[in-house]
Amino acid sequence: MTVSRILARDGASALDSLEPLHAAICATAQKPLASAHALPADAYTDEHHFAWECEAILKRQWLSVAHVSQLTAAGDYVNLDLLGERLTVVNTGEQGIKVLSRVCAHRGMDVMPPEFGHAQQGNCSAFRCPYHHWVYGLDGRLRGAPFMKEHPEVAGGELALHAFRSVVWQGLVFVNFSGDAAVITEQFGGLEASLGRWQLEELVMVADIAWDCAFNWKVLVENFMEPYHHAGAHHELFQPVMPAQGCWTDKEGEHYQVCHLPLAPSLQQKVQDGEPQLVSFTPMPALLADDFLEWTVYLAAPTALFFVAPDRVYWYRLQPVAAGRMELHTTMLVHPDAMDDEHYQQTLATETELMRTFHLEDMEMCSAVQAGLSSAAYRPGPLNALEEPVWLFQRYLARQINDAQQS
């Protein structure tokens, strides 16, 4: 049980101490949007609450870990550390894509430790533990152990790297650590009608920027989803082309959110006159005419974030580490036809630098927010109507708290 794992880690007193915070989060989430406020600081700074979130929310839900374009051939892998687990996402060939633990079934050694120079992404024919040279196939099953072929556990063929429950949805590989999350289409199926037009499974990852972030994972989610900060943090880059005051949020989904960022009216008119705006790569082939009039942000809760434009998709891979720290990969996906353009390399370089620039603005803001949350002077302030996605995220968190309390 989730509560049992938390008790084993932090003790009963630590769990009891979270009750006032959880009550405050739920009370905040119950307010109507017109009187909504930010969450208490401890929701972002308390290490016991972060440990609780890892067990009660993050490990119980679907988390995105790789894109299929990173795993096109048998043996292609992506390594990452997520919530204390060392993972490899691997194309096994006949058995498709799996998410395996890198922890050797012998004595716990990482079979692809970055400390030994293993790359975060590459191709291999097998996994060989550097400690005692136990060898595992791409499917994770033990294929050999020096001087132990007669041992019944080795000979029996049952030893293997642990395989976590995983699925491919919309071109992304998702993992569920608890093994009991709802079917992913039941949770995120409401996104498929719109997000599906981008055909993410056909796209190619062309940029991947890693960030070491000194802030809580929820600070990033909230910043990503709300357009109010276009008028502040992005007043030069985004506000002139996707003004905050024109943005709007879809009806609440139990496990997802969608926020629309329409182009400025003058740019929309140019699009309607046949002049593409903010399109540098080959557009996605299945889009509707209205898709060229806005950019859109999606949250497949708790952590899968997408920022889509007519010619690209930004996908974020979140790796929460502590209450005040996370690792982040911001990636860009484009249609493969874009690579046939004679100016593709120059366009990619320009757009990758733009991607770095606006994400740097967000990183700076989120780091400063986290610092402010640690101040004795912090008090949760009122939300603007344009921060409706923050309010909806609060409601999602409150539902997770209530579910955990009932489990």
N, C-alpha and C positions, 0 to 999 in steps of 0.2 A: 504494500500500500504506500501511497505517496507520503502520507503523514509519518509512517514508520521510518521511511528513509530519511526524512528530515530530522526526526527525533534521534536517529542513530548518528547523524552528522553533527547536529547543533545542540541537542539536548532539549528536554521539555520546557525549561525556563525560556530558552530562546524562542521556541515556537509560541509560547504563551505571550511573550513580549510583542509579537507581531499582531495580536488581535486588535489593539487600538488602531494600528496603521491600516489593517485590512478593513476595519469598520469605517475609517475615514475615507478610504478610496471608494468604497461602495456608496457612502453617503454623498460624496462629490459627484459620482456618476449618476446618481438618481435625480440631480437637479436638472431642470429644463435648460435647453440651450441658452435661452435669454438670460439666465442667471448662473451659467456655468463658470467654474473657476479651475485654475490649474491644480494639480495634485500636491499633496504634502511633500516636502523635500525628502523625507525618508523613503519615499517610493523610488527614489533615484540614487540614494546615497547609503542606505543601510545594507550592510553585507549579509545579515541574516535574512533580510527580505530577498536579496538577490539569490541566495542559496535556495530559499523557498520557491522563487520563480523558476529556477532551473528545474527543480523536481516537479512542481505542481503545474507549470504552464509549458515551458519550453520543451522539456523531454516528453511531454504528453501530446504534442502537436506535430504537424508536418513542417519541416525546416528544409529550405532549398540549399543544396550543396554544390551543384555543378550544372553546366549546360551540355546538352548532347553533342554540340559541335566540338567539345573538348575530348570526346570519347568516341571517335568515329571508327577506330580500328581495334581489333582484338589486342589486348594488352595496354591500351591507352588508360592512363590513370590520372586522378587528381587527388592529392593528399591535403588534408587539413586537420586542424585540431578544433573540436567543437564540444563545448560543455564538458571538458575533461576527458573526452574520448579522442584518441588518435585514429583517424579514419583514412581509408583509401576508397575512392569511388572508381570502379574499374569496369571496363568493357571486357567481359569474360569470353566473348565470342558466342558460342552456341547458347549459353545461358543468359545472355543479355547483360545489362548493367546491374552491378551489385554494389552495395555499400558494406565494406568489410572493416572490422577492427584490425588495426595493425599490431595488436598485442599477441605475441607468440603463445601458442597453446602449451609451451614447455615451461618457461619460467618468467613470462611476462615481458620479454624484450620487445621493443618496437622493431618490426621487421623492415621498416624503411625509415630509420631515424634521420631527421634533418641534421642532427649533430654529426652524422657520418657522411654528409654531403648529398643525401638523396634530394632530388628536385621535388618541388611541389607539384609538378606536372611532367609527364613523360610517357614512355612506353617500355614495357617489360614482358618477358615470357613467363616469369614465375616470381614468387616472393621468397627470398632467402634470408632467414634471420642471421644477422652478423655475429650473434653470440655463439651459437653451436651449430650453425649451418643447417637448421631444419628448413626444408623446402616445401612451399605450398604452391599449388596450381593457381591459375587465375580465378578459379571458382572458390578458392579459400581452403580446399581440402589438402591435408598433409600428403605429400608425395614421397617424402623421404626424411629419415633422421639418422645421422651417422652412428653406426655400431648398435642400432636399436631395431633392425628390421624384424627380429624375432619377438620383440616385446609385444604382448597381446594387444595393448592399446594402440600401438603403432601399426601392427599387422592387421588389426581389425578395420582400419580405414575410417574410423569414426572421428578422429581428431581433425580439427579444422580451425581456421580463423573464424571468429564469431561474425555472422552475417546479420546486420540490422535490417529491420523492415524498411523497404524502400519502394519507390514507384516513380515512373516518369510521367509528368503532367505538364502540358504546354511547353514541351521541350526542356523542362528543368527536371533534375533528379532531386527528389525529396526523400528525407529520412525521418523515421519516427522511432525514437529510442525506446519508448514504453511498449511499443508493439500493439497498442490498443486504440490508436486514434481512429476516428471514423473514416470511412472510405473517402479518399481525397476529392472525388467528384461530388460527394454529398456536401463537403465543406465549402469547396470553391467553385462548384458547378455554375453558380450564378454569374461568374466572370467570363464564362466561355463564349457567350454570344458576342461580347465586345472584344475581349482580349484575343479571342480565337482568330479574329481577322488579321492579326499580325503574324500568324503562323510561326510562332516562336520555334517550333521544332525544325523549321527549314532555315533558320537564320544561322549566322556564323559569328562567333565572338572575335572581335578584331582589336579590342583594347581592354586592358585589365590593370587597374591602378590599386595598389594596396595602401591602406592607411592604418596607422596605430593610433587609436582614438582615446583620448582621456575624458570620456564621458559615458554615461549609461546608455544601454541599447535603446531604451524607450525615448530618450532625448532625440536620438537619430530618427526613429520612426515618426515621432510627432513633427519634427522639423520637415521631414520628407513629405508628409501628407498635407500639411496646411499651406495655403497660398498667401496668407496674410504677410509673410515675411518677404514676398516679392517687393513690397513697397519699402522694405528696410534693407535687409541683407543683400538683395539682388536688385537694388533700385536702378543700376545701370544696365545689367545684363537681361533681366527678365521683365521688370516692370514696364519698360517701353513696348514690349512685344506681347506679353501675356499679363496684362495689368491685373493686380489683385482684385480690384473691385468688380471685375467681370466673372470671377471664378465661382463655381458652384459644386455641390457635393450630391452624389446619388443617394437614394434611399438606403437606409442602413441594411447591411448584410450581417448575419450573425457572426461570420468568420472572415468578412472581407469589407473593404471600403473602396470607393472610386471617387476621385475628385477631378473635375474637368477644368482645364485652363485654356479658355478661348483666346485666340489671337486678338490683338487690338482691332477695333472696327475697320480702320483704314487698311490693315493687312488682310482682313477677311474679304474686303471688297476687291482687293487685288487678286486674291485666290479665285473669287467668283468671276473675275474678268479674264481668267486663264493664266495668271502669273503666279507660279508656285512660290510660296514664302517659307523661309526657314527649312528648305529642302536642299540638302547637299549631296546625298547619296540617292541611288535608285529607290523610288518609293516601293512600299509593299504592294504586291499585285492585287490583293483581295480587298482593299479598303473601299469604303463608301466615300462619296463626295464630301460629306460633312466631316470625315476624319481629317481632312486637310485644313479644317478651320480651327483646330485646337490641338493641344498636347494633353495627355491624360496621365494621372498617377494612380497606381493601384497598390493596395496592401492586401496580400493573402496572409492573414494573421497566423502567427504573431510576427514573423520577420521577413517574409518574401515581399520585396518592394520592386515595382516596375514603373518606369517613366517612359512613356511611349510617344513617339512623333511619327509622322508619315513615312519617314525614311530610316528610322532607327529605334532601338529599344535599349534603355539603360536598365540593367538588373543589378541589384545590390546583394552581396552575400555577407550577412551579419554573423559574427562569431563573438557573442558576449563572453567576457573573461572574468570580470568582477563588477561590483556595483558602479565603479567609476572608470571602467575601461572596457573597450571592445576592439576587436580587429575587424576590418572592413575591406571588402573588395568591391570597387565600383567598376562595372564592365559595360561595354557597348557592343550591341549585336546589330548586324546589318544583313540585308538580303544578299545572297551570293552573287546575284547579277550585278551588284554594285562594284564588284571587283573587276568587271570587264571594262569599266570606264577608263579611258586613257589617262585621266587626271586623278585616278583613285588614290594613289599613294600620297599625293599632295593634299587632297581633300581629307584623307584619314589623319594626316599629321596635324592639319589645322583644327579639325574637329576634336581630336584627342587633347590638344592643348586647351581648347575651349572647355572640354569636359573637366580637365584638371582645374581650370580657373574657377568655374562655378562650384565645383565640389570643395575646393579650398575655402571659398567663402562660407560654405556650410560647416566645414570642419572647425573653422575659427569661431563661428557663432556657437556651435554646440559645446565646444570646450569652455567658452566663457559662461554659457548657461550652467554647465556642471559646477564651475567654480562658484557661481552665485548661489546655487542650491545648497552649498556647504556653509553659506554665511548665516550667522545668527539673525541677520536682518531680513532674511527671506520670508515672505508671506505669500501664499498662493493668490495670484491676482485674477481678475475677471477676464474671460475669454471674449474675443471678438467673434462675430457671426461667421467670419471667414475661417475661424479655427474650429469649425464644426467637426472636421476629421479628428482633432485632438479629443473633443468630447465623445465622439463615437468610439475612439480607442479606449477611453476611460470606461465606457460601458462594456466593451469587450473584456477588459481586465477584471471588472467587477463580476462578470459572468464566470470567469475562470476561478475567481476566489470562491464564489458560491458553489461552483461544481466541486472544487477541491474539498470544501468543508462538508459536503454531502457524501464524499467518496470514502 
